[in-house]
Amino acid sequence: MSRSKPLGLLQYLCLSEEERHFHQIKGYLPSDNSHEAITRTDLVNPPKDKGGRPKRKFHINERRAYCLWLIAKQMSEETRIKVTNRELIEVARNKPFRHLFKKSTSQETLEQSISRGKTALKIDKEWRSEVCDLLEQVLNKLQP
């Protein structure tokens, strides 16, 4: 006897006790498509962590540039226009975030890193940045 079209609940009632038990364990009726049942369980389960190195929100380049932006922001506008990255790095080495500007890191590496960070944070030559302004507002809200 072949079954051409599933009948759903009626078909379930016609099954033997063993077959009914099997379908109770599986969680769907014989007429249900097994692919749909798998899809439903996939939607319920959250995606698994793929592992790997933990992701940081801001790369070291952006963190260095942001720290220098904080220093430059405290300067007068005339001084800010003339200040170089090297001068700001020397000032930053005496600040609380000096771990980003270690003496063991070469000057060229620091300058390249800051240049990449300035590009990412859209900091212009006069050390103005709307991105940094918004970032500062968010960080101030997070602090108690």
N, C-alpha and C positions, 0 to 999 in steps of 0.2 A: 504494500500500500504506500503510494507516494503522496507526499503533501506538496501541492503545487503553490498554494498561497497560505501564509500563516493566518491563523484565526484569533490570535491573541489570548484572551481570557478563556474562551471556550476550548481552545487547544490546550491550555494549561490544565483545565479540569479533566481532560481526557488522558493526561499523562499518568504513568504509574507513580507510586509513592517515591521510588528512587529518583525518577526524573524530576518530580516536583521538588524534592530535597535539593537536587543539583541546581535547579533554577533559583531556589531561595538563597542558596549560598552565593550564586553569581550576582543576584540582585536585579535581574531583569527577566521579563517574560520570554518565552520561546519566539514570539513574533518580533521582539525588539531586535534591532540591529546591534550586533556586538560592537561594531565600530562606534556607534553613538554612545554606548555605555562606557567605553574607554574614554571617549572625548569628555563625557560628563565628569568622570573622576579626574581627568587632567585639569579641568577648569577649577575644581575644588582645591586641588593641591597647589601650594605656592611653588614658584620655580626654585630649584635648588641652587645653592651657592656654587659657583663654578670654580672656586678656589683661586689660587694664584696670589700674587703680591697684593696687599691691601691698596685700594685706590685712595689718593689724597685729593681733596677738592682743589687745592692750589699747589701748583708745582713750586719748587724752590726758587725758580726765576721770578715768579709773581710775588712770592713772599719777600724776596730781597728788594724788588722794585717798590713794593708797598711800604716797606720800612724806610727806604730812602725818601719816598714821597712824604711820609710823616715828618721826617727831619726837614725836608725842603719847605714844607708847608708852614713851619714855624719861622722861617726866614722872611725878611722883607722881600718885596717883589723885585727890587733892583738887584739884590744879592742873589735871588733865586734864578734870575736870567743868566747871570755870569758864572754860577757854580757848576763845577764839572762832576762827573760821576766819581772820579778819583777822590776829590775833596769830600764828597758825601760818604764814600766808603770809609775814609779815615775817621770821620765823625761817628759813623755807625759802629766802628770797632770799640768805641768807648761807651756805647749805649747798652741797655739790657738785652737787646737782641743781637749781641755780638757773636753768638754761636753761628749765625748765618754768614758772618764775614770773618772766618778764621784766618789767622796769619799764614797757616799752612797752605791755604788755597791761593793759587797764583793770582796776581792782579789782572792778568789778561782774561782768565777764566771768570773772575768776578764781573768784569766789565761786560763780557759777552752775555753772561747770565742776566745781568741787569738790563741790557739792551733788549733781550728777548722778553723779559718781564714787562718792560715799558711798552713794548709793542702789544703784548697781550692785554695789558690794563689800559691801553690808549692814553699813555702819559705823553704830553707834548714836550717840546724843548724847554718850556718855561715851567715845567713840573706841575701842570694843571691836568686834571683828569676827572671826568664825571663818574667814571667807573669807581675810582678810589673814593670819591665823595659818598657815593651810595654804599659802598662797602663799609666805610667808616660809620655811617648811620646805622647799618645793620649790626655791626659789632658793638656799638655803644648800647643798643637795645638789649643785646644778649648779656651784657655785664650787669651784675646786681647793683 
